[in-house]
Amino acid sequence: MASRVLLVHPSPLIFSEIFLRLEPLGVECVASALEAAGYDVRLIDLQVLTAADVRATLKSWRPDAVGFSVNYLANVPEVIDLAREVKATLPQARVFVGGHSASFVALEMLAHADGAIDCVIRGEGEGASPKVLEAFASGASVQGIPGVVTPGDLGAPPLLLPNPEKHMPARHLTSKRRKYFIGELDPCASIEFTRGCPWDCNFCSAWTFYGRSYRKFDAAAAGEDLASIREPNVFIVDDVAFIRPEHGMAIADEVERRGIQKRYYLETRADVLVRNREVFERWTRLGLRYMFVGVEAIDEDGLKRFRKRVVMSENDHALQIARELGIVVAINIIADPDWDEQRFEIVRQWALEVPEIVNMTISTPYPGTEIWLTDARRFTSRDYRLFDVQHAVLPTRMPLRKFYGEFVKTQDVLNKKHLGWQAVYDVFGITMRLLARGQTNFLKMLWKFNDVYSVDRLMRDHEGVVKYPIGLPAVAHRQAGVRPSADELYIHHPTAIAATA
């Protein structure tokens, strides 16, 4: 048996340098499955550690296998380079990769790695990872294991886990847990109560990853996992929280029964909040303080373009409910590369008029999204590292530097609304309490904006040498109204039969 397995989560992206740093929940769940199968597992999170720690572990511990998590496209080059280092240091070690984004570009990553990566696991990794390690140890082929991709062979389709709560995160393997935070929830752990999303927004790949499935964790298991968390704050990472009100209520019952006292941050949709107000109201009594609502656009045309399947009145109603419940809401607006100065100014004025925290991202076609199939051939860059929703990879109406000028200006306006000196004044008590506990993530966040968001930095990022260009889709759907087939979109096909983990 390949007894020693090193799992590595890659470095943070640009927005993680300021607003949040979340524990690597996915790789912790894979680690849990591997530990249950008898493997000796170590985990290095490069959000809080460094590549030097990986190199030192390779030399001192000499793992038999190394697994990398790739949830974000921008981390693909980093992981390929690290995989090459693993093979150079330990030629006999086997290297495997998994994660959300890796699932959509599996064959491409294997081709770029040129032998440095032995296989990529598509879809949920808890079920396939132990089988892959067993094959590595016995010398058997990994081909045929559901979800496993080898060079030139997409392999058998992945299978959904029938009980995703079976392998709870191996949080004991992550070091420097006090480094994980989101806003003033510092420190902050993460947890999931559900997996999947039944909606089909054209800019999102959550629904294509899970085949529009939506699975609820057993409420008792969710309560047990929550009770095991030591941190006072918890981020519920579900793509859309509390779609099923009875499930949210069942977990609330567990929280009350166990006497769990935490503060919570979650993500949901406006229409879900409107429809299930009583669930969110109950959770405010349990500690729900912050909520992210994906508004995405401030007019009906934008909502239709993104296929949000809500109207502005629902968004407005949801925000009013959150205000009545005393929940601090963060919303996201997607900037279109086709925007001009006037459009940015309209959004800035709107953002200043609403009390909510407003974030902004740039429309980015990701593999697994429908806009990937319609817009990918218009790319102005094929550098994976720019696919982080903070860079423009499609043609901009304005010159790129001017577009970034408007983007940074807008971000600066939003920053000054909620961060900076005013924020220190508004949250002075919070800041002092955090400092008294030795927590500095939130305070550091307040002053890092100008170092991270600058036109010069964004422009320099476009000048980097592209070692591994992102591929283009084999089929482009240019005709309006022509939707891709399920086979072109899904990782977990809706008709797939669940696996037995």
Buried (B, 14 or more C-beta within 10 A) or exposed (E): EBEBBBBBBBBBBBBBBBBBBBBBBBBBBBBBBBBBBEBBBBBBBBBBBEBEBBBEBBEEEEBBBBBBBBBBBBBBBBBBBBBBBBBEBBEEBBBBBBBBBBBBBBBBBBBBBEEBBBBBBBBBBBBBBBBBBBBBBEEEEBEEBBBBBBBEEEBBBBBBBEBBBBBBBBBEBBBEBBBBBBBBBBBBBBBBBBBBBEBBBBBBBBBBBBBBBBBBBBBBBBBBBBBEBEBBBBBBBBBBBBBBBEBBBBBBBBBEEEEBEBBBBBBBBBBBBBBBBEBBBBBBEBBBBBBBBBBBBBEEEBBEBBBBEBBBEBBBBBBEBBBEBEBBBBBBBBBBBEBEBEBBBEBBEEBEEBEBBBBBBBBBBBBBBBBBBBBBEEBBBBBBBBBBBBBBBBEBEBEBEBBBBBBBBBBBBBBBBBBBEEBBEEBEEBBEEBEEEEBBBBBEBBEBBEEBBBBEEBBEBBEEEBEBEBBBBEEBBEEEEEEBEEEBBBBBBEEBEBBEB
